Amino acid sequence: MQGNPIFMQQAIDLATANVTGGKGGPFGCVIVRNGEIIATGVNCVTSHNDPTAHAEVTAIRAACQKLNSFQLTGCEVYTSCEPCPMCMAALYWSRCAVVYYGNTAEDAAGVGFDDAFLYQELKKPLGDRLLPAHPLLRKEAFASFAAWQNSSNKIDY
C-alpha cells in the first residue's frame, strides 16, 4: 500500500493549524474508509488538560462514534507523525487496516517530543520501571473476569 498523499497532507495541515491557532501540539490525524474521510483529530493535550488527547486518539474516538463501532476495520489512518506507544496501542486495538505517518519519532524528538524513554520503559520488567506498579487484591479482582466469562451479554473484542 502506498497511501494517499492528499489525506496525509490534510493530517499535516491539521497539525500546522493546531499550532498556529494556539490550540495545541503539532499533531494531526485523518481516518479514511473507502476513500472517504470518517474523522479527523488534533492534539488536544493542553487545551483539554488530558494527557491521552493525542491526535490519533481524538480521531479514533470521533471515528468510532461516527461509525457506531469500537472497531475501525478497513480504515486507513494518516497521522502527521509516527505514533507514540500509547497511540500505536490504540491503533492496534482499533483494528484499523494501515497507518501512514509523516514525521518520524526521531523528528519529533528533535523538536522536544521525545518518547524514546517510553519505549525503553516498556521493555523493562514491571519491577524495574520508573513508575511503580504492584498487584493488589488480585484474587478479589478476578470476580469481574469470572462475571465476564459467564456473561451472556459479552461482546468479544
N, C-alpha and C positions, 0 to 999 in steps of 0.2 A: 504494500500500500504506500502510496506517495503522499496522500493528504491533499487538501485543497488550500492553496495559498491565500485565497480570498478569506476563508474562515480564520486562518492564522493571523492575517493582517487585522481582522476585526478584534481578535484577542489582544493583539499588540496595541491597537488604538484604544481599547477599553483601559488597558494598563496605563497608557500615557495620560489619557483623560482623567483617570482616577488621581494621578499625581498633580497634574496641572490644575485640576478642580479643587485641590486641597482636601480630598476625601479619604485618601489612604495610600497604601504602598503600590509599587509599580507592577501589579499583577492583574491579569485579566484572563477570562476563560469563556469559551464558546462551546456549547454542546449541540451536536448536529445528528439528526437521524434522517436517512433517505434524502439527503441534500437540503433539509430544512432545519433552520435554527430552532432548537427546542427551548434553550435557555442560555442566559449569559450570567456571568458573575464577576465581581471585582473584589479586591482585598478590602475588607471592612473591619480589620482587627482593631484599629484605633478609634474609628468612628462609632463602632458598636461595643467597644470595650469587651471584645470576645476573641480570645486567642485562637479559636478554631475557625474564625470567619475568613479563611483564605479564599482566594478567587475560585479555586476548584470546588471547595466545599459549598460556597454560596451558590455556585452554578449547579452542582449536584442536587442540592436541596430544591432549587427552583425547577429543575428538570423533572425531578421525581413528583413534585406537586402537579406540574402541568400534565404529566403522563399518568398520574394517579397510580404510581407503581413505585416500589422500592428498588427496582432494578432498571438499569439503563441498557438493556440488551440491544445490540445493534447500533448503539450510539458511538459517534466519534467525538473525542474530546480534543479541543485545541486550546492550549494554555501558553501564555506568553513566556513561561519559564518552566524548566524541568521541575516537576512536583517534589515537594519536600516529603519526608517519610509519612507524615500524617495524611497528606493529600493522596499520596500514592496508595496507601492502605485504603482510603475511602474510595478511590477509583477501582481498586480490585473488588471491594465489597459491592460497588455499584454494578459490576459485571458489564462494564462498557466494552466495546469491541477493540478500541485502539486509542492511544494517547499520542498526540503530536505536541511538541514543545518548541519554543523559540530559544530563549536564553538557556544556558546550562547552569548547573549548580555552581560551577566554578565562576561563571559570570556573575551570579547572584552574590557569591562570597566576596567578589571583588568590589562590590558596592555596599557591603555591610550586611548582607543577608546570608550568613554562613550557618548552614545546618549540618555541617560535617560532624560536629560533636554528637548530634542525634544518631547518625549512622553508627558512630563508634560506640555510643552507649547501648544501642540495641543489640550489638554483637556480644556484649558482656553478659555473664550470668547475673541474675537478679541481685545477688548479694554484693556484687562488685560495682553496681551502678551508683551514680551520684544521688539519685532520688531513691530514698529507702522505700522498699515495698515488702510487706510482710503479710503472710496469711493470718486471718483471724476468723474464728467461728466457722471454719471450713465445713465441719460436719453439719452444722445448722444451715449453712448456706446451700447445701445440696438439696434441701427441700424444694427450692424453686426449680432446680433441674428435674427433680422427680415429678413435680407438677407438670413441667413441660413434656416429659416423656409420656405421661399418662393423659395428656390433654387431647381431646378430640377436635379442638378448635385451632390447633397449631398450623402455622403456615411455614413450611420449611424454607430456609434460606441459607 
